């Protein structure tokens, strides 16, 4: 398959902005994204300056010899970009894909984590 044909086919897929939740916890932030049908090998997470972009592709092929009477499952591209604050430690970002949900963990930078100040006697 030539590169031009592959590009045409890729651009013909519908694009989706996956549903997301952003949760702040004591140790950091979690961005949860709904990525149905996207496998780990079809998922890309790019970090560029103050933005993180999550892209993925789902694939669905009807079973061989099947006659589709109605179709709502289909191949598609997912993409979502989030701005990051300076509160995020970019070196320790982690991602876990489980059951069609991506959990992108953005740990807080050490100097921004809450801490208790000890009171000393003079």
N, CA, C and O of each residue as an XYZ file, in Angstrom:
488
protein
N       0.849     -1.169      0.000
C       0.000      0.000      0.000
C       0.894      1.232      0.000
O       1.815      1.334      0.810
N       0.627      2.157     -0.899
C       1.468      3.346     -0.961
C       1.151      4.280      0.196
O       0.095      4.189      0.821
N       2.083      5.175      0.463
C       1.915      6.118      1.567
C       0.734      7.039      1.318
O       0.005      7.368      2.254
N       0.527      7.464      0.076
C      -0.591      8.354     -0.245
C      -1.932      7.689      0.029
O      -2.846      8.327      0.551
N      -2.057      6.422     -0.317
C      -3.309      5.696     -0.080
C      -3.537      5.539      1.420
O      -4.656      5.715      1.902
N      -2.489      5.210      2.150
C      -2.608      5.051      3.600
C      -3.040      6.366      4.243
O      -3.882      6.356      5.141
N      -2.485      7.499      3.803
C      -2.864      8.801      4.342
C      -4.326      9.111      4.036
O      -5.039      9.639      4.889
N      -4.773      8.788      2.830
C      -6.167      9.017      2.454
C      -7.111      8.207      3.326
O      -8.122      8.719      3.807
N      -6.769      6.928      3.528
C      -7.604      6.064      4.367
C      -7.628      6.564      5.803
O      -8.681      6.570      6.442
N      -6.480      6.982      6.312
C      -6.407      7.461      7.694
C      -7.243      8.721      7.868
O      -7.921      8.872      8.884
N      -7.207      9.619      6.905
C      -7.959     10.860      7.034
C      -9.458     10.633      6.860
O     -10.256     11.488      7.243
N      -9.849      9.507      6.295
C     -11.266      9.214      6.090
C     -11.935      8.696      7.359
O     -13.163      8.625      7.417
N     -11.164      8.339      8.365
C     -11.733      7.836      9.613
C     -12.355      8.988     10.404
O     -11.845     10.108     10.370
N     -13.445      8.722     11.111
C     -14.025      9.781     11.944
C     -13.096     10.106     13.113
O     -12.387      9.235     13.616
N     -13.111     11.367     13.537
C     -12.288     11.817     14.659
C     -13.180     12.048     15.866
O     -14.269     12.609     15.751
N     -12.702     11.606     17.032
C     -13.453     11.750     18.272
C     -12.585     12.418     19.321
O     -11.378     12.180     19.378
N     -13.191     13.249     20.147
C     -12.536     13.779     21.343
C     -13.047     12.913     22.489
O     -14.208     13.035     22.878
N     -12.208     12.048     23.032
C     -12.689     11.129     24.067
C     -13.175     11.874     25.307
O     -12.619     12.904     25.686
N     -14.213     11.339     25.927
C     -14.706     11.890     27.184
C     -13.595     11.780     28.222
O     -12.826     10.819     28.224
N     -13.521     12.773     29.103
C     -12.447     12.753     30.096
C     -12.914     13.289     31.438
O     -13.863     14.068     31.523
N     -12.230     12.859     32.472
C     -12.383     13.387     33.827
C     -10.985     13.769     34.294
O     -10.012     13.079     33.989
N     -10.887     14.866     35.031
C      -9.611     15.268     35.622
C      -9.828     15.313     37.129
O     -10.719     16.000     37.628
N      -8.990     14.560     37.840
C      -9.131     14.420     39.284
C      -7.828     14.859     39.938
O      -6.746     14.446     39.520
N      -7.935     15.708     40.978
C      -6.748     16.094     41.742
C      -6.733     15.311     43.036
O      -7.726     15.245     43.759
N      -5.577     14.716     43.313
C      -5.371     14.012     44.580
C      -4.153     14.643     45.248
O      -3.497     15.505     44.664
N      -3.859     14.219     46.448
C      -2.754     14.829     47.184
C      -1.427     14.724     46.436
O      -0.637     15.668     46.439
N      -1.179     13.577     45.795
C       0.117     13.358     45.130
C       0.166     13.828     43.679
O       1.247     13.894     43.095
N      -0.985     14.156     43.086
C      -0.948     14.582     41.696
C      -2.329     14.614     41.059
O      -3.354     14.575     41.740
N      -2.323     14.685     39.746
C      -3.547     14.768     38.967
C      -3.705     13.496     38.141
O      -2.718     12.887     37.729
N      -4.939     13.106     37.907
C      -5.237     11.965     37.055
C      -6.179     12.444     35.961
O      -7.234     13.013     36.243
N      -5.791     12.209     34.705
C      -6.683     12.467     33.584
C      -7.164     11.101     33.120
O      -6.365     10.261     32.707
N      -8.463     10.883     33.188
C      -9.066      9.624     32.784
C      -9.766      9.851     31.450
O     -10.605     10.744     31.325
N      -9.420      9.039     30.452
C     -10.004      9.187     29.121
C     -10.657      7.888     28.676
O     -10.100      6.806     28.861
N     -11.822      8.001     28.099
C     -12.555      6.868     27.563
C     -12.011      6.574     26.169
O     -12.194      7.376     25.253
N     -11.343      5.428     25.996
C     -10.694      5.067     24.736
C     -11.148      3.671     24.291
O     -10.321      2.764     24.202
N     -12.440      3.479     24.010
C     -12.923      2.142     23.664
C     -12.311      1.617     22.368
O     -12.229      2.325     21.364
N     -11.894      0.381     22.417
C     -11.352     -0.267     21.224
C      -9.928      0.116     20.866
O      -9.401     -0.358     19.859
N      -9.293      0.964     21.666
C      -7.920      1.391     21.390
C      -6.969      0.504     22.179
O      -7.057      0.422     23.404
N      -6.064     -0.155     21.474
C      -5.057     -0.983     22.121
C      -3.819     -0.169     22.458
O      -3.605      0.908     21.902
N      -3.012     -0.682     23.364
C      -1.796      0.013     23.779
C      -0.891      0.342     22.592
O      -0.271      1.405     22.544
N      -0.827     -0.591     21.634
C       0.038     -0.370     20.467
C      -0.492      0.708     19.529
O       0.242      1.185     18.663
N      -1.762      1.100     19.688
C      -2.371      2.132     18.838
C      -2.562      3.447     19.586
O      -3.333      4.304     19.155
N      -1.867      3.602     20.693
C      -2.006      4.774     21.540
C      -0.680      5.523     21.591
O       0.375      4.914     21.767
N      -0.735      6.840     21.437
C       0.468      7.674     21.478
C       0.211      8.837     22.424
O      -0.827      9.496     22.347
N       1.161      9.084     23.314
C       1.069     10.215     24.227
C       2.318     11.062     24.015
O       3.439     10.615     24.260
N       2.104     12.293     23.556
C       3.215     13.206     23.279
C       3.196     14.363     24.269
O       2.151     14.960     24.527
N       4.361     14.667     24.814
C       4.526     15.791     25.727
C       5.400     16.813     25.030
O       6.541     16.526     24.671
N       4.860     18.013     24.838
C       5.613     19.071     24.174
C       5.389     20.356     24.952
O       4.281     20.890     24.994
N       6.447     20.837     25.559
C       6.415     22.032     26.388
C       5.304     21.935     27.430
O       5.408     21.112     28.341
N       4.258     22.731     27.336
C       3.210     22.744     28.353
C       1.932     22.048     27.899
O       0.855     22.343     28.416
N       2.034     21.133     26.945
C       0.867     20.413     26.462
C       1.147     18.922     26.372
O       2.245     18.494     26.017
N       0.126     18.144     26.704
C       0.197     16.702     26.504
C      -0.939     16.350     25.543
O      -2.088     16.739     25.749
N      -0.595     15.608     24.495
C      -1.577     15.196     23.497
C      -1.683     13.686     23.503
O      -0.681     12.978     23.408
N      -2.912     13.201     23.617
C      -3.185     11.769     23.613
C      -3.894     11.450     22.308
O      -4.923     12.051     21.997
N      -3.350     10.506     21.540
C      -3.939     10.105     20.261
C      -4.039      8.595     20.221
O      -3.173      7.886     20.734
N      -5.101      8.115     19.611
C      -5.276      6.673     19.486
C      -6.156      6.341     18.305
O      -6.857      7.196     17.766
N      -6.106      5.094     17.918
C      -6.925      4.626     16.803
C      -7.582      3.317     17.206
O      -6.920      2.382     17.657
N      -8.884      3.270     17.035
C      -9.597      2.017     17.272
C      -9.837      1.357     15.930
O     -10.001      2.029     14.912
N      -9.854      0.069     15.942
C     -10.081     -0.680     14.701
C     -11.195     -1.678     14.954
O     -11.249     -2.321     16.003
N     -12.067     -1.795     13.993
C     -13.125     -2.782     14.094
C     -13.385     -3.330     12.705
O     -13.654     -2.579     11.768
N     -13.304     -4.612     12.584
C     -13.608     -5.269     11.308
C     -14.731     -6.261     11.575
O     -14.689     -7.027     12.538
N     -15.713     -6.234     10.724
C     -16.816     -7.191     10.862
C     -16.261     -8.592     10.659
O     -15.328     -8.781      9.878
N     -16.819     -9.568     11.345
C     -16.362    -10.943     11.159
C     -16.463    -11.355      9.686
O     -17.390    -10.978      8.969
N     -15.482    -12.134      9.276
C     -15.444    -12.575      7.876
C     -16.718    -13.324      7.518
O     -17.173    -14.195      8.260
N     -17.279    -12.977      6.383
C     -18.494    -13.629      5.899
C     -19.769    -13.078      6.510
O     -20.862    -13.518      6.153
N     -19.653    -12.129      7.421
C     -20.835    -11.565      8.069
C     -21.452    -10.486      7.191
O     -20.749     -9.778      6.471
N     -22.749    -10.372      7.259
C     -23.475     -9.325      6.550
C     -23.951     -8.329      7.597
O     -24.805     -8.646      8.425
N     -23.390     -7.115      7.555
C     -23.765     -6.109      8.541
C     -25.162     -5.577      8.237
O     -25.421     -5.087      7.138
N     -26.042     -5.674      9.197
C     -27.391     -5.142      9.057
C     -27.506     -3.758      9.689
O     -28.313     -2.928      9.269
N     -26.693     -3.536     10.692
C     -26.670     -2.241     11.389
C     -25.294     -2.114     12.009
O     -24.793     -3.073     12.597
N     -24.666     -0.936     11.890
C     -23.319     -0.793     12.435
C     -23.182      0.515     13.199
O     -23.416      1.593     12.653
N     -22.804      0.410     14.459
C     -22.466      1.573     15.265
C     -21.016      1.518     15.738
O     -20.439      2.550     16.078
N     -20.422      0.322     15.764
C     -18.999      0.182     16.061
C     -18.246      0.429     14.756
O     -18.618     -0.107     13.711
N     -17.207      1.223     14.813
C     -16.424      1.480     13.606
C     -15.032      1.944     14.015
O     -14.802      2.351     15.154
N     -14.127      1.874     13.074
C     -12.778      2.380     13.310
C     -12.842      3.895     13.444
O     -13.702      4.541     12.845
N     -11.946      4.451     14.218
C     -11.924      5.901     14.386
C     -10.653      6.357     15.067
O      -9.930      5.567     15.675
N     -10.398      7.643     14.951
C      -9.239      8.261     15.597
C      -9.706      9.064     16.794
O     -10.724      9.753     16.735
N      -8.947      8.970     17.892
C      -9.208      9.737     19.093
C      -8.055     10.699     19.306
O      -6.897     10.340     19.091
N      -8.361     11.915     19.727
C      -7.296     12.865     20.018
C      -7.800     13.901     21.011
O      -8.925     14.391     20.916
N      -6.930     14.219     21.968
C      -7.269     15.219     22.977
C      -5.971     15.832     23.469
O      -4.988     15.124     23.689
N      -5.966     17.153     23.643
C      -4.791     17.872     24.127
C      -5.154     18.612     25.405
O      -6.218     19.223     25.509
N      -4.246     18.545     26.380
C      -4.439     19.218     27.663
C      -3.232     20.099     27.951
O      -2.093     19.711     27.691
N      -3.488     21.285     28.487
C      -2.409     22.178     28.915
C      -1.963     21.743     30.305
O      -2.783     21.373     31.146
N      -0.662     21.791     30.533
C      -0.103     21.416     31.835
C       0.402     22.656     32.561
O       0.950     23.571     31.947
N       0.211     22.671     33.860
C       0.748     23.773     34.656
C       2.155     23.412     35.127
O       2.622     22.289     34.938
N       2.806     24.370     35.731
C       4.143     24.118     36.275
C       4.084     23.235     37.511
O       5.121     22.816     38.024
N       2.887     22.951     37.990
C       2.722     22.101     39.174
C       2.992     20.633     38.865
O       3.095     19.826     39.789
N       3.111     20.264     37.576
C       3.290     18.869     37.174
C       4.773     18.545     36.988
O       5.511     19.284     36.337
N       5.191     17.422     37.577
C       6.556     16.915     37.386
C       6.566     16.118     36.083
O       6.164     14.955     36.068
N       7.008     16.717     35.019
C       6.949     16.125     33.683
C       7.796     14.859     33.536
O       7.521     14.031     32.668
N       8.806     14.706     34.365
C       9.690     13.539     34.283
C       9.053     12.266     34.843
O       9.539     11.168     34.571
N       7.986     12.395     35.611
C       7.410     11.228     36.280
C       5.993     10.904     35.814
O       5.276     10.174     36.498
N       5.579     11.431     34.667
C       4.248     11.150     34.145
C       4.162      9.667     33.774
O       5.091      9.110     33.190
N       3.035      9.037     34.120
C       2.821      7.617     33.820
C       1.441      7.441     33.198
O       0.534      8.242     33.424
N       1.301      6.379     32.413
C       0.016      6.089     31.775
C      -0.308      4.609     31.904
O       0.562      3.752     31.746
N      -1.580      4.321     32.195
C      -2.061      2.941     32.283
C      -3.352      2.855     31.474
O      -4.270      3.653     31.663
N      -3.409      1.875     30.571
C      -4.612      1.617     29.790
C      -5.216      0.316     30.284
O      -4.587     -0.740     30.212
N      -6.457      0.400     30.794
C      -7.105     -0.792     31.330
C      -8.606     -0.717     31.039
O      -9.267      0.270     31.358
N      -9.121     -1.774     30.431
C     -10.549     -1.880     30.134
C     -11.092     -0.680     29.349
O     -12.206     -0.221     29.598
N     -10.299     -0.180     28.404
C     -10.748      0.912     27.549
C     -10.675      2.291     28.182
O     -11.175      3.263     27.615
N     -10.056      2.385     29.353
C      -9.905      3.677     30.025
C      -8.417      3.942     30.215
O      -7.691      3.114     30.764
N      -7.974      5.114     29.750
C      -6.589      5.530     29.939
C      -6.522      6.385     31.191
O      -7.279      7.345     31.338
N      -5.607      6.033     32.101
C      -5.363      6.822     33.303
C      -3.982      7.441     33.139
O      -2.965      6.753     33.237
N      -3.957      8.736     32.891
C      -2.702      9.464     32.744
C      -2.422     10.139     34.082
O      -3.143     11.049     34.492
N      -1.368      9.684     34.756
C      -1.007     10.196     36.077
C       0.019     11.299     35.919
O       1.088     11.098     35.342
N      -0.323     12.468     36.443
C       0.556     13.635     36.382
C       0.937     14.011     37.813
O       0.188     14.721     38.485
N       2.096     13.542     38.286
C       2.469     13.813     39.674
C       2.786     15.290     39.893
O       3.280     15.984     39.004
N       2.486     15.740     41.101
C       2.818     17.120     41.445
C       4.321     17.230     41.640
O       4.973     16.307     42.127
N       4.854     18.379     41.247
C       6.273     18.649     41.480
C       6.516     18.668     42.985
O       5.667     19.126     43.749
N       7.671     18.171     43.408
C       7.980     18.038     44.839
C       7.755     19.335     45.609
O       7.181     19.319     46.698
N       8.204     20.453     45.051
C       8.088     21.703     45.797
C       6.641     22.176     45.928
O       6.364     23.077     46.720
N       5.721     21.592     45.174
C       4.321     21.998     45.241
C       3.447     21.023     46.014
O       2.277     21.312     46.264
N       3.988     19.885     46.394
C       3.199     18.927     47.170
C       2.908     19.515     48.537
O       3.758     20.186     49.123
N       1.712     19.267     49.046
C       1.418     19.752     50.386
C       2.354     19.101     51.398
O       2.693     17.924     51.272
N       2.755     19.842     52.363
C       3.603     19.273     53.407
C       3.301     19.977     54.720
O       2.806     21.103     54.747
N       3.606     19.293     55.785
C       3.372     19.854     57.107
C       4.674     20.489     57.571
O       5.751     19.908     57.436
N       4.554     21.689     58.118
C       5.714     22.404     58.630
C       5.870     22.066     60.118
O       4.953     22.239     60.920
N       7.046     21.586     60.444
C       7.308     21.233     61.838
C       7.597     22.492     62.645
O       8.294     23.397     62.184
N       7.053     22.533     63.846
C       7.270     23.666     64.737
C       8.315     23.231     65.765
O       8.163     22.213     66.441
N       9.363     24.017     65.862
C      10.420     23.689     66.802
C      10.411     24.679     67.967
O       9.979     25.823     67.820
N      10.890     24.229     69.116
C      10.998     25.113     70.281
C      12.309     25.847     70.216
O      13.306     25.337     69.707
N      12.292     27.047     70.736
C      13.544     27.810     70.775
C      14.278     27.579     72.056
O      15.354     28.142     72.261
